[in-house]
């Protein structure tokens, strides 16, 4: 238990936080991939 935050973080909460973080990263990667695909398509169609 932390003196700053007087609550106990359980393993379940830690797992949930990790899952949320991974899902956020997946969403970011999907957005990046879509942007790259869009850029690639616009580059090919501009010639």
Secondary structure, DSSP 4 states (H G I P E B T S, - for coil): --SSS-S---HHHHHHHHHHHHHHHHHHHHHHHHHHHHHHHHHHHT-
